């Protein structure tokens, strides 16, 4: 029996209601992915306008892990970190220049 034969048997034994629910679920998932993609694009555009980013925002914007960003910003002479009390903020423009000049992080 071929793979296609199995699909035909399953489809023949599936009621129309089950097929409709499965199709509706699939369409719902596609719509949610599309909406999430639009929200992500909007979020990225919003982050590109900010001057100071949290570690989480920098990770989201640059696609670098939070742990790696914390590691990069831990040095006392780091030019792209601003400490506000115990909170670190990433200077977006300086960090972007740093990332673009690196071969590997």
Secondary structure, DSSP 4 states (H G I P E B T S, - for coil): --HHHHHHHHHHHS-HHHHHHHHHHHHHHHHHHHHHHHHHHHHHHHHHH-SEE-HHHHHHHHT--HHHHHHHT-STT-TTEEEETTEEEEEHHHHHHHHHH-S--
